Amino acid sequence: MRTRKLYKVTFLHLGKCYELYARHVASSPLWGFTEIGELEFEPAGSGLLVDPSEERLREEFADTRVLHLPMQSVVRIEEVERKGALAIRDAADGQKITPFPMPPRPR
C-alpha cells in the first residue's frame, strides 16, 4: 500500500513564522500563490500534554479547506516521513518559546 505524501510548510505571516503539515501542495490557480490543502493536526485530546501552539493553529485554521499563500511568504516546503510538532515562532529571532517576563534589575 502506498502512503500519501506529507509536507512540512514553513511560511511568514504578520511577523510570525508558521510551521504546518499538509497532504496537498501545488501551484495555485491564483497567479503568484501556492496552494496548501488537507492540513494535518493531532486529534484533539489525543495526548496528556496540551501544546498551546498546536491549539492556536487548530483554532485559526479549523474551517480552512485550502490556504493560498503568496509565493514570497513561503520560506520552505519539505516532504517528510512523519508529522512533527507544529509551531508559531517570532520571525525576527526564530524562538519558539517566549521568555517569561522578568522584573527590572535594581541599579
C-alpha positions as a Markdown table, in Angstrom:
| # | Residue | x | y | z |
|---|---|---|---|---|
| 1 | Met | 0.0 | 0.0 | 0.0 |
| 2 | Arg | 1.4 | 3.4 | -1.0 |
| 3 | Thr | 1.3 | 6.1 | 1.7 |
| 4 | Arg | 0.2 | 9.6 | 0.8 |
| 5 | Lys | 2.9 | 12.3 | 0.8 |
| 6 | Leu | 3.2 | 14.6 | 3.8 |
| 7 | Tyr | 4.7 | 18.1 | 3.6 |
| 8 | Lys | 6.0 | 20.5 | 6.2 |
| 9 | Val | 5.3 | 24.0 | 5.1 |
| 10 | Thr | 7.0 | 27.0 | 6.7 |
| 11 | Phe | 5.7 | 30.5 | 5.9 |
| 12 | Leu | 5.7 | 34.0 | 7.2 |
| 13 | His | 2.6 | 35.8 | 8.3 |
| 14 | Leu | 2.3 | 39.1 | 10.3 |
| 15 | Gly | 5.8 | 38.9 | 11.8 |
| 16 | Lys | 5.4 | 35.2 | 12.8 |
| 17 | Cys | 6.9 | 32.1 | 11.2 |
| 18 | Tyr | 4.3 | 29.3 | 11.0 |
| 19 | Glu | 5.0 | 25.6 | 10.5 |
| 20 | Leu | 2.2 | 23.4 | 9.3 |
| 21 | Tyr | 1.8 | 19.9 | 7.9 |
| 22 | Ala | -0.3 | 19.3 | 4.8 |
| 23 | Arg | -1.1 | 16.4 | 2.4 |
| 24 | His | -1.5 | 18.7 | -0.6 |
| 25 | Val | 0.8 | 21.3 | -2.0 |
| 26 | Ala | 0.6 | 22.8 | -5.5 |
| 27 | Ser | 0.7 | 25.9 | -7.6 |
| 28 | Ser | -2.5 | 27.8 | -7.0 |
| 29 | Pro | -4.8 | 28.8 | -9.9 |
| 30 | Leu | -4.4 | 32.3 | -8.4 |
| 31 | Trp | -1.4 | 33.8 | -10.0 |
| 32 | Gly | 1.6 | 34.2 | -7.6 |
| 33 | Phe | 0.2 | 31.9 | -4.9 |
| 34 | Thr | 1.0 | 28.5 | -3.5 |
| 35 | Glu | -2.0 | 26.2 | -2.6 |
| 36 | Ile | -1.7 | 24.3 | 0.7 |
| 37 | Gly | -4.5 | 21.8 | 1.4 |
| 38 | Glu | -5.6 | 18.9 | 3.7 |
| 39 | Leu | -3.9 | 20.3 | 6.8 |
| 40 | Glu | -2.8 | 17.7 | 9.4 |
| 41 | Phe | -3.5 | 18.2 | 13.1 |
| 42 | Glu | -3.3 | 15.8 | 16.0 |
| 43 | Pro | -6.8 | 14.7 | 17.1 |
| 44 | Ala | -8.0 | 17.0 | 20.0 |
| 45 | Gly | -7.3 | 15.4 | 23.4 |
| 46 | Ser | -5.0 | 12.7 | 21.9 |
| 47 | Gly | -2.2 | 13.3 | 24.4 |
| 48 | Leu | -1.7 | 14.2 | 28.0 |
| 49 | Leu | 0.1 | 17.4 | 27.2 |
| 50 | Val | -1.6 | 20.3 | 25.5 |
| 51 | Asp | 0.6 | 22.3 | 23.1 |
| 52 | Pro | -0.6 | 25.9 | 23.0 |
| 53 | Ser | 0.9 | 26.4 | 19.5 |
| 54 | Glu | -1.0 | 23.5 | 18.1 |
| 55 | Glu | -4.2 | 24.5 | 19.8 |
| 56 | Arg | -3.8 | 28.1 | 18.4 |
| 57 | Leu | -3.2 | 26.8 | 14.9 |
| 58 | Arg | -6.1 | 24.3 | 15.1 |
| 59 | Glu | -8.4 | 27.2 | 16.1 |
| 60 | Glu | -7.1 | 29.6 | 13.5 |
| 61 | Phe | -7.3 | 27.1 | 10.6 |
| 62 | Ala | -10.3 | 25.0 | 11.9 |
| 63 | Asp | -12.6 | 25.7 | 8.9 |
| 64 | Thr | -9.8 | 26.1 | 6.3 |
| 65 | Arg | -10.0 | 23.8 | 3.3 |
| 66 | Val | -7.2 | 25.3 | 1.3 |
| 67 | Leu | -4.7 | 28.0 | 2.0 |
| 68 | His | -3.5 | 30.2 | -0.8 |
| 69 | Leu | -0.2 | 31.7 | 0.4 |
| 70 | Pro | 1.7 | 34.4 | -1.6 |
| 71 | Met | 4.9 | 32.8 | -3.0 |
| 72 | Gln | 7.1 | 35.4 | -1.3 |
| 73 | Ser | 5.8 | 34.4 | 2.1 |
| 74 | Val | 6.7 | 30.7 | 1.7 |
| 75 | Val | 10.0 | 30.0 | 3.4 |
| 76 | Arg | 10.3 | 26.3 | 2.8 |
| 77 | Ile | 8.3 | 23.2 | 1.8 |
| 78 | Glu | 9.7 | 19.8 | 2.8 |
| 79 | Glu | 8.4 | 16.4 | 2.0 |
| 80 | Val | 8.7 | 14.4 | 5.3 |
| 81 | Glu | 8.2 | 10.9 | 6.6 |
| 82 | Arg | 6.2 | 11.7 | 9.7 |
| 83 | Lys | 4.5 | 14.7 | 11.3 |
| 84 | Gly | 6.3 | 16.6 | 14.0 |
| 85 | Ala | 5.3 | 19.4 | 16.3 |
| 86 | Leu | 3.5 | 22.4 | 14.8 |
| 87 | Ala | 5.0 | 25.8 | 15.7 |
| 88 | Ile | 4.5 | 29.5 | 15.6 |
| 89 | Arg | 7.8 | 31.4 | 16.1 |
| 90 | Asp | 8.7 | 35.0 | 16.1 |
| 91 | Ala | 10.1 | 35.7 | 12.6 |
| 92 | Ala | 12.8 | 38.0 | 13.8 |
| 93 | Asp | 14.7 | 35.6 | 16.1 |
| 94 | Gly | 13.1 | 32.2 | 15.4 |
| 95 | Gln | 12.4 | 31.5 | 19.1 |
| 96 | Lys | 9.6 | 29.1 | 19.7 |
| 97 | Ile | 9.3 | 29.9 | 23.4 |
| 98 | Thr | 8.5 | 33.4 | 24.7 |
| 99 | Pro | 10.7 | 34.2 | 27.6 |
| 100 | Phe | 9.0 | 34.7 | 31.0 |
| 101 | Pro | 9.0 | 38.5 | 31.7 |
| 102 | Met | 11.4 | 39.3 | 34.5 |
| 103 | Pro | 11.3 | 42.4 | 36.8 |
| 104 | Pro | 13.8 | 45.1 | 36.0 |
| 105 | Arg | 17.1 | 44.7 | 37.9 |
| 106 | Pro | 17.7 | 47.2 | 40.7 |
| 107 | Arg | 20.5 | 49.6 | 40.0 |
